[in-house]
Each structure stands twice: as structure tokens, then as C-alpha cells.
Amino acid sequence: MSVRNITKPVTAQAASLKTSLANELGRNQPGDVQPLILMEGGGQQGSKHVYVIWDDWRDLSAIERSEIIMDAFEEVMGKEGCLEITVAMGLTAQEAKRLNIG
């Protein structure tokens, strides 16, 4: 069996989106302005699903979007706060509508 680490360079776009998302998380103001952050679960279940609807990342892959979400949550909530997140999905408004999320 061969095990390899995947390393990807952090692009300027990804860094900018992470900063913007972390700032939005820190504000914690509900609304309908993108990025729209939806959280499902938590409480006694423990696990949380996080969906971020944001057209700004239409050019990024699903993996890059998830990494940005997790990095932003870690910046705001710390490593311990992120342990309950089991799904981190970034979607454009059109993708969210197709999946009936939001």
C-alpha cells in the first residue's frame, strides 16, 4: 500500500475567501447576504453540518471550498470548536437550489 500526502498551494483567492468567511463568522449576524452560512445539527447529536452558500467561489473545487470553510471555522472557533463539524460544503446559490439547501 502506498500512502501519500496531498499538498496544495494556498492561492490568493482561497486566502481572501477564508479571511472574508472568518470575518463573517465572527460577526454572527443572521441575514440573507452572501456568504450565507447554514448550520445543521449539534446539540446532543454532537455532529454539525455546515453549508456555505456563496457565489464568489464558483471557480473553486468542492475540496477547496470545504478546506476554506474548515480553516475559517478553526480561525474563529479554534481546533476544539471544529471537531463537531462532520460536513463542510461550499455551494453557489444555483448549486444550493438544485440540492434544496437553504
Beta strands, then each sheet from edge to edge (+ up, - down):
strand 1: 36-41
strand 2: 48-53
strand 3: 85-91
sheet 1: 1+ 2- 3-
end
